[in-house]
Amino acid sequence: MDITEDTKDCNVNGVSVETDEHDDAKTKARSEKCSDRFLHCLSQVPCGSLIAWIILLVGLGGLTGGLLIGAQKTRDMLDNDQFLWFMEYTLIGVVVSMFVIGTLLLCVGHVSTEPTSRHMFQTTKKNMCAQGLNVFLMVFCYLLGFSWIVASVVLAVPVYLLSLLYFADFTVTKNGVDTKCIYLVHYGLDKQDFCGADFQNFEREGKQLIISYIAALASSILIAISLIHYMIVISANLANLRNSRIATLNAYDDEMANSKLVADTTM
C-alpha cells in the first residue's frame, strides 16, 4: 500500500516539474525584449551572402544603364545605327544570367550558414554533399570573377579612348591651315574623320559619353567584387561544414566508446 502511494506521489511530482519547466519556458519567451527577438531574427539571415547579392544587383543596374545609354549615344555620335547592334541582346542575357546565378548563390549561402546548416546537413552524407556543392560553387565563382575582371579591362578601352579628347592634341595642317581633326580608322573603327565644326560636335558628345562608360566600368568592377565576396562566404561556410562533420564524427566515436565501456562493465 505504501509503495503504491509513493509511486503516485512520484508521478504527480514528475508531472508538476514538467509543467513548471514548460511554464518557465513560456514565461521566458514572453519576457524577451524586442531587441532580443530582432537579434534572433538577424541570426537566421545570411548577412554575408545578402551583402554580396545587394552589391551584385547594384552592379547589374549600373552596367545596364551605362551600356544602354553609352551604346545609343555612340551610334548617334558616329551617325551609324548598326554600330554595337548586338549590345542590347548581349546585355539582356548577361544581366538575367547573373541575377539567377547570384540568387542561387544567396540560397546556397543561406542553407550552408549556421544555424540552418545544422538542421539541414546533420548527417554525414548530407554534410559531404553540401561540401561538394560549395566547392563546385567556389570554383565557378572563381572562373566567373576572372571573366568579369576581363570584362572590366574591355570596358576600360572606350574610357581610355574617350579620355584622349581631354589630353591629346588633334591639330593637323590641311591646305596650309591648322585645324583639329580625328581619324577613327587610327582607333580601329570605320574610315570616318571629323574636322572643324564636326570635330567640335564630336568632342562635345564624346565628353558626355565618357560618363556612361565610366559608370559601366565601375559597375563591372562592383560585380567582380561581389563575386569575390561570394567566394569569401563560401570559404567560411565550407570550413564550418567541415568542422561540423568532424564534431559529429567525434561525438559518434565518444558514444561508441561509452557503449563499449558499459558493455565491458556489464560482462
N, C-alpha and C positions, 0 to 999 in steps of 0.2 A: 504493500500500500504506500509506504514511504517512497519507494523507488518511482512509482507512477507519478506521485505528486512532484518529486524533484524533476522528472522529465518534463512535466507540464510547465514547471517554473522556468526550466532552461529554454523551452520553445518560446514561451512568452517573452523572456528576456532577449532571445535572439531576434525575434520579430521587432521588438521595441528598439533594439540597437540599430537594425537595418533601417527602420522608419526614421530614427533620429538622424542617421547619416544622410538619408535621402533628403530630409528637410533641411539639413545643414547645407547640402549642395545647392538646393533650390534657393535658399536664402543668400548664399554666396554669389550665385549667378545673378540674382536680382539686385544685389548691392554693388555690382560692378559699375564703375563710373563710365561716362560716355567716352572719355579718353581711352580707357582700357579696352572698351569694345572696338573703338576706332583702330587702336594699335593691333588688336587681334585680327581685324579685317585686313589691315595692311600686311600682316604676316602671311596671309594667303595669296598676296599679289606678287607675281614675278617682276619685281621692280627693275632688275637689270634688263630683262628681255623687253619690258614695256618701254623703257627709255630708248633702247635701240630701235624699237618699232616706230616710236614717235619721230626720232631723227631720220629714219628711212622715209617716212611719209613727208616730212618737210623737204627732204632732198628730192623726192619724186615730184612734188608740187613745183618746186623751183625749177627743176630740169624741164618739166613740161612747158611751163610758161616761157622760160628763157629760150628754148629751142623753137617753139612755135612762133613766137614773135620775131626771133632772130632770122629764121628761115624766110618768113614773109617779107621782112624789111630788106633782106639780102636780095630777094627776087626784084623788089621794087628798085633798089639801088642799081642793080645791074641791068634792069629792064629785060629780064629773062624769066618767063613764067615756068620754065621747065627746070630751073636750077634747084637742086636739092628736092626733086619731086617726091622722093621716097621718104622724106623726113617724117611726115605725119604718120604714115603706116608703121614705120620702124618704131617711132616713139610710143604709139599705142601698144604695140606688142611688148616693148621693154617695160613700160610702166605697169601694165597689167600683170606681167610675169613677176616682176619684182614685188608687187603688192601681195600676190599669192604666196611667193616664197617667204616674204617677211612675216606674213600671218602664220604660216606653217611653223617657222622658227619660233614665233611667240608661243604657239600652242605647245610645242615640244619643250620649250623652256619652262612653261608653267607646270607640266606634268613631271618634269625632271628636277624641280626645285622642292626643297623641304617646305612644308610638311607633306605636300601632295605626293611626292615620290615614295614616302614611307608607306603610304596606303596602297599605291598602285603597283609598286615593284617590290613587294615584301618577300617574294620567293626568289630563289637563286636563278632560275631560268628567266623569269621576268626581268630581273636585275641585269642579267647578261644581255638580253635583247635591248634593254634601254641603253646600256653602254655601247652596243654596236650601232644603234641609231644615232647616238650623239657623236660617235667617232665619224660616221659617214657624213653627218651634217657639218662637222668641223672641217673635213677635207673639202666638202662642197663650198662652204663659206670662204675657205682659203682661195680656191680657184676663182670663185665669183668676185672676191675682193681684188684679186690680181687683175681680172678683166676690167673692173671699174677704175683701177689705177691707170690702166692703158687708155680707157675712155677719157679720163681726165687729161692725159697727155695729148690726146687727139683734140679735145676741146680747147686746149691751150694754144693750138696753132692759129685759129682765127683771132683769138685775143692778141697774140703777138703781131699778126699781120696788120690788124686794125690799129694797134698801138704805134705802128710806124707813121701813121698820119700825124702824130704828135711830135715825133722826134726826127724823122727823116726829111731830107730836103729833096723835093721833086722838081726843082728848077732845071729846065732844059732850054737850049737855044734852037729856035726854029726860025729860019729865014732872017737871021741876024737879030732876032728879038727874044729876050728871055721870058719864058712863060713856064707855068707849072703844068706838068703832065704826069700821068701814071699809066703804065702799060701793064695790063693784067696778065699778059702772057708770061711776064717775068715771075709771076707768082703761081704758075700752074693753072691758070684759069683760061677762059676763052680769049681770042685775039680781039680785045677791046682796049681802047685808050680814051682817057678823059683829059681834056686840056682846057685851059682858060676857065670860062664860066662853068663848063661841065665839071671840071675838077673841083671847083668850089662847092658845087652841089654834092658831088661825091664825097668830099671831105666832111661836109656838114652831116650828111646822113651816116657816114662811117663812124663819126664820133658819137652819134646817138646809138648806133648799132652795137658798139663795143659793150655797152651796159648789159644788153641781153646775153651776150656770150660770156661775160664775166659772171652773171647770175647762174648760167648753165654750168660753168666750170666750178663755181663754189658749191652748187647743188650736187654735182658729181662727186666732189670730194666728201661732202656730207654722207652720201650713200656709202662710199668706201669706209668712212669712219664708223657708220652704223654696222657694217659687216664685221669690222674689227671688234666692235663692242659685242656683237653676237658670238664671235669666237671666244672672247674672254668669258662670257656667260656659260657657253657650252663647256669650256675647260673646267670651270668651277663645278658645274653640275656633274661632269664626268668624274671628277675627284670625289665628290660627295657620294655618288653611286658606288664607287669602288670601296670607299670607307664603310658604307652601309653594308655592302656584301661581306667585307672582312669581319665586321661586327657580328653579322648573322652567323657566319661560319664559326667564330669564336664562341658564340653563345651555344651553338649546336654541339661543339666539342666539349664545353663545360657540362652541358646537360648529359651527354653520353658518359662522361667521366663520373658524374654524380650517380647516374643509374648503375654503372658498373660497380661503384663503391657500395651502393646499397645491396646489390646482388651478392657481392663478396661477404658483406656483413651478415646477410641472411643465411648464407651457407655455413 
